[in-house]
Amino acid sequence: MMLANAMLTDQQARTEAERCLFCFDAPCIHACPAHIDIPTFIGMVRSGNTRGAAEVVKTSNLLANTCGKVCPEDVFCQSACSRGKVDTSISIRELHLYATQQEAARGYSPLAPFPVRGDASAAPKRVAVIGGGPAGLSCAFELAKLGYRCDLFDPAGAGGVPKKTIPAFRLSLGDLRSDVDFLSPHLSLKEEAVDVQGFDRLREEYNALFLGVGLGLDKRLRISGEGLKGVYPVLEFLEAAKSGELSAKIGRQVVVVGGGNVSLDAAATARRLGADEVVLIYRRGEAEMKVWRSELEEARRQGVEIRFLTSPLEIIGDDFVCGIRCRRTRLSDERDASGRRIPVEVEGSDFVMPADTIVVAVGEEIKSDFVRSLGVTRKGFLMVDERYRTALPGVFAGGDVISGEGTIVQAVAHGKAAARSIHDFLSGKTSRIQ
C-alpha cells in the first residue's frame, strides 16, 4: 500500500493502477458512499487518461480534491478491495488524489451546459439550500445539473466544516478552494444567516428547501470549572487554531477530553501549536473509540498520549485552568445502545493532571432553534425519512444534522440523494410549498 496522502508520480500511479483486478460488480463501488465508479477511473489512470479519471470521480463526488485528502479509505473503499485478499488493497484514495490533482494542475475540463427546466412561459423552480458545507454544496450542484435554480445561504460562505475546522495539515484551503471554485458558477451564494423568521420567509419564496446546517453546538462536560479561561469547546479551538488566533497561547500541557475523530484532530493540532505534552483522555477502552484507525495511529506518531479508562470529574483553577481531576473507570458487562461496554467509575482512584489548556471534544448537538422545532430523534438529530424529507412538506435535510458527526463523503452522498428526492417532489407539483 502506498503512503497515505502521498502525491504519486506518474510511474507510481500507473504501477498501482495495474494491480487492480477490475472486479465485476466491484465491492469498492458499493463501499463508497458516493458510489464512484472506481474500476473505471483506475483503468483510465492505467492508460494515462488522468483527465478522464478525474471526470469519473467528479461525476459522483463533486468535492473530489477534498475527499482525495481526507476520506477515510480504511473505512470505505479500500476496506472492501478484493485485491486485499491477495496481498494488499489498492491505494484507491491516493489514485483518486493523483487524478484530481493532475486535472487541477492542467485545467479543469469544461462542463456541458446544464438543462433549463420548464418552459419559457413558466417561472423556473427555485430551491433554497441552507448551509454551505458538503451536504449543501452537493445538493445544490446536483439540482443545478437537473436544471433548477439554487440559492445557497451561509454567513460564512461555502466550505462548511472542511473550511472552518479541519486542520490545515490534513486539508489545505487550496484543495478545498479548488472544489468550491469548480462549483461556484452553478449556484448563487448568499452570505446570510437564516433564523426562524428567515426560514419562514424562504418557505414562502422558494419551491423547496434543503437543510445542510450541520450540528454546530459543542456538547459540554457539565462539570465544575468548565467556564475557566483556557477551557475550549473543540469547534472553537479548531477554528481559532486554523485562523491563527491560538499561536503560542496554549501553554506546555494540553488535555483533550473525548474519544472521536474530532478529538484526535484537536490533539494533533495542539502538538503542532507547540505543546510539549498532549494527553487525550477517554472513559472507555481503545476498542470502543469511534475513530478511524489511520487517524489514531497518526496522532500517536505525532506524540499524542492516549489514556483510556479515564473520566473527568472537575476542572481545577481560579481564573485560568491549571489542571483536571480525573477518576479511573472499568468496563462493565452492560452495553449501551451502540453495543459498546458501559464504563463504571472506580471509587478511590482519583488523580489530578496538570493542564494549561483543556479541549472538550465530547460531541455536538443541533444549534439552530428552527431546525430542532422540526422534530428530532432520540439521539437528538433532525428526523427525516428514507428520502431525506422532514416533517414539513417540501423541506429536506442531510449531512451531520440528520446523522451526527460523519464524513465528508457521507454528507456528499446525502446531498445527492436529497436532490433526487427534491426533483421528484418538484416534478409536476405546485409552485409553492404547502
Order of alpha helices (4+ residues) and beta strands (2+ residues): alpha-alpha-alpha-alpha-alpha-alpha-beta-alpha-beta-alpha-alpha-beta-alpha-beta-beta-beta-alpha-beta-alpha-beta-alpha-beta-beta-beta-beta-beta-beta-beta-alpha-beta-alpha-alpha
